[in-house]
Amino acid sequence: MSSAVVVEAPGVHRLVAHEPREPGPGEALVRVHATGICGSDREVYQGNRPEGYVRYPLVPGHEWSGTVERVGAGVPASLVGRKVVGEGFRNCQVCDRCHAGETTLCTAGYEETGFTEPGAMAPTLTLPARLLHALPDDCDLTAAALLEPAACVAAAALKANARPGERVAVVGTGTLGMFAVQFLAAGSPAELLAVGTRGDREALARRYGATGFRTKDQPLPGDFDVVIETAGSRDAARTAAGLLRRGGRLVLTGIPAPGADGLDPTDLVVRQLEVHTVFGAPPAAWAHTVRVFAAGLLDPLPLVTHELPLEDFAHAIELAGSGDPKVGKVLLRPGSR
């Protein structure tokens, strides 16, 4: 009998027998290939995710890839057998924000796969087919399991609107930062600086297209057109703003703990900085991500360091939060034991 992970309450989880839920009208049943562990999965397990953004008991897992096995009424049969990824936000589709394509701002309230709705740490996942994005038949599904964090970074890249020949920078060299480097490199910048806390990330950043690398304790220039911040550390936003020229564009994606250093409003006004923020990925960012991935301009596999069976959920959560430089992206694989 196949099993799914259920987090009953903070710090309490168990493996339960998994029965696939048959797809209803407008739904698809996906056979899960792999599921990524994210910082927000650790929040769910530890119990420090903000109130209203999790509902226990819960099957976690919002970063995933898989293959469509069955579809419900009203869903094209051509989806069956396709490799897919899927959006997490369960938007209402009828409010003004949804009609504007801003589904992460849906006014009907927050619902998301793996947080308030069953997630992908299970052999199958049943969800609205409209949330699926089909992938090339020859793509690597292990790599595709990282396209959810990539889509969040794509949302940032689209807001940054970096033009060819501009000088661009990324603050943060984790999974999100490395995706930001790849998206910005695809736009032919004149210069692409990666700023992190660990010098051992330089080789990978350069492999992905960075032309320069510095740790944040080194002297940093202040004349970039565009900066994407992905670190979410206490001082990351200020570090990112300090890299910009007057009139430069800043996109913040990291969510720091309470008490982080804020941006100086006087500095923002006097230097006429343009500031954007990202929380999640709307459909346009997902479509952009899948296109860039299909074109071979995103290479997620070097970010994956561990693949474990679902039974090792607690160990995977521990690994992902260990701070060990040898630990990159941790994936869970249903049925891999």
N, C-alpha and C positions, 0 to 999 in steps of 0.2 A: 504494500500500500504506500503510495507517495504521500509526502508530508509537506506542510506549510509551517512557517514561523508565525506565531501569534504572540505579540507583546500584550500581556493581560493588564499590566499596570507598570509604572516606572520601576525598572530593575527586575521585573518578573516576566519571563517568557517561557514558552513551551512549544514543542512540535506537535501538531495535530494532524490527523488524517485529512487529506485534501480530496474533496469532491469537486470536479469542475462545475461551474455554474453555466448552464446552457444559455446561449445568447438569446435575448429577447429581441423584439423589433428594434432595428437601428443599432444593434450591438454586434460585437465580434468576440470570439474566444481565441485567445492567443496562447500558444505553447511558449513558455518563457525559456529563453536561452541563458541569459545572465542578468544579474541585478547588481548595481553598484551600491557601495556604502558611502554615504555622504555625512557631513557634519550634522545635518538636520536629523538623520537617522539616529545618531548618537544622542541628540537632544530628546528624541522620542523615547529612547531606552532609558535615559538618565532622568527624564521627567522635567527637563528645563526648557521645553518648547513653549512659546507663549500661549496663554490661555486662548481657546477658540481655534487654535491651529493644529489640534490633534484630538482624536476621539478614541478612547480605549474601550474594549480590547480591539487590537488592530493587527492586520497583516501589513507590515511595512514594505517599503520598496517602491521608489518613484523613478529611479534611473534603471531602465531595462531595455532589452531587445528580445525579439521572438519571431515566431512564424504563425500566421493566421491559420487556425484549424477549422473553425466553423463560423458561419455568420447567421444572423437572424433576419427576419423579414425586412425587406426594404434596403438591404445592404447588397451592393454588387457582388455576385458570386465570384467575380474575377479576383477579389481580394484573397480568396482561399489559396493557401500555399505561398503567399507573398511574405517576404521578410519585412518586418515593420519595427518602428519605434512609436511612442505615443505621448501626446501632451498629458500633463498631470492635472491641470486646472479644469474642474468640471463646471464650466461656465454655463449661464442660463440661455444664451443665444438671443435673448429678446430685449435686454436693457440697452440703453443708449451706448454704453461703453462697449458692450459686445458687438453692437452694430458698427461701431467705429473700428473694430478689430482689436480693441484693447481688452482682451478677455481676462487678463490678469487683474483687471480693475472691475470685474463684474460686480454690479451693485446688489446682486441677490445673496451675497455672502460668500464666505470662503469654503470651498470643498475641493480636495485634491487627493488623487490616487496616492496611497501609501501613508496618508496622514489622517484623513477623515473617511476615506473610502478604501476598500481592500486593495493592497498593493501587490507587488510582483515577487515577493519572497515566498513563492509557491510554484508548483509546476505549471499552473495556468492562471491567466488573468482575463476576466470578462469585463469589457468596458465599451462605451459608445464608440462606434466605428468612425464617427466624424473626427475623433481625436487622433486617429492613426495617420502616420506618414509612411508610405511605402518606400522601400529601399531597393537598390539594384540587386538583381538575383545573385550576382557573384560577390556581394559584399561580405565582409567578415563580421559576423554577428557579435563576436566578443568585442571588437572595436566599437561596434554600433551601440553597445550598452552604455557608452560614455557620451552619447549624443544629447542627453538631457542637460548635463552641465554645459556642454558646448552650446546648446541653444540659448541658455541664459547669457552666455558670453556673446553670442551672435546678436542678441537684443542690445547689448552694450555697444557692439561694433556698429550696428545700424544707427544708434543714437549718436555715436561719436562722429559718424559721417566723414571719416578720414579720406582725403583725396590723394591721388598719386602724387608723390613728391613732397608730401608733408612730413614733418618730423614728429614721430609718435613714440610713446613710452607706455610701459605696463608696470604697475606696482603690484607685487605679489607673484611668486613663482611656483605656486601649487598647481593643482589640476586646472583651475579656472585661469590662472595667469598664463599657463602654457597654451591653453586654447586661445586666449587673447592675443598672444604673440603670433599664432598661426593665422588668425583672422586678419590681423593688421598687416602681416607679411604678404598676404594675398593681394593687398591693395597697393603694392609697389611704393612703400614709403622711401623717403630719402635717407632716413635714419630710424632705427627701431631699438630703443633702449629697454632692457629688462632690469627691474630693481627688486631685489629680494633680501632675505636675511641670511641665506646660505650660499656660500661660494660654490658648493658642489652642484648647484643647479645651472651653472653657466654653460656647460657643454650641451645640455639638452636645449636650453634657451637658444643657443646659437644654431643648433641643428634645426630648430623650428623657424629660424629666420632672423633672430635678434642680431643686430650689428654691434651692439655694445651691452655690457653687463656690469652692474655695480651693486654692492650691498648698501643698505640704507645708511650705514654708519660712515660711508665714504662721502667725499664732497660730491654734490649732485648739481648738474646744470639747471638752468631755469628758463629755457627758451623753446620748449616743445609746443607744437600746435595742438596736439591731442594726447590726453593721458587717460587710460582705463585702469581703475583701481579694483583689485580682486582680493586683497589680503584680509580685510575686515579686522585688522589689528588696531590697537588703541590710537596709533599715530598715522595710520595708512592714508587717511583722507588728507591730512595736512601735508604729508610727504608728497602725495600726488599733486595737490594744488601748487606746491612750491616748484614743481617741475615745469609749470606752464609759463609761456610768454603772456604778455598782456593780451586779453581778448581770446585766450586759448579755451579749449573745450575739455571738460572733465566729466567722466562717467564713473559713478560709484556703484559697485555691486556688492561689496563686502558688508556684512552686518556685524558691527563691533559690539562687544559687551557694554553694558551701561557704564558711563563715566569716561567714554572715549573723548579724545581731543576733538573739539568741534572746529569747523571752518570759521575763519575770522570774517564776519560780514563786511567789515570795512575793507579788508583786502579784496573780497569778492567784487565789491562795488568799484573801488578805485582802479582795480586792474581789469574790470569789465569781464570777469570770467563767466563762462557759460557752464552751468552745472546740470547734469542729468543723473537720474538714478534708475536702477533696474531691480525688480523683484519678480523672478520667474520669466517665462518666455511666452509671448503671444504667438499666434499661428505664423505670422510673417517671419519671425525669427527661426521657428522650427523649419519652415520651408527653405529658408536661406541656408540653414545648417545642413540639411539633407542634400541640397544642391552642391554645396562646397565639399562635403564628404564624398559624394558621388564623383566629383571632378578630381578627387585625389589630392585636394589641398588641405585636408585635415588628416592627421595620422595619430589616432588616439592610443594605439597599442603600446608604444613605449611608456605610457603613463601607468599601465597596469603592472603591478608587481606581485599580486597574490590572487589566486583563484581557489576558492574553498567551497565545500558542499554546504547546503543549507543547515545541516546539523551543527556546523561550526559557527553559527551566528554570533554567539557571545564572544568567541575568540576574534571573529572578524571585526566586531565593534571595538574590541580592545586594541587590535592592531591599528585600526584606522585612527584611533585617538592617541597612539603611543608617542607621537612626535619623533619616532625613529626615522632617520633620513633614508633608511633602506626601504621604508614602506611608502609606496605611492598609492595608486588606486587599488582598492580591495574589491573583488567581485565575488558574489555568491552564485553557484551553479546548481540549480535544481537537478537532482538525480545524478550528480557527478560522483557520488561515493561508490 
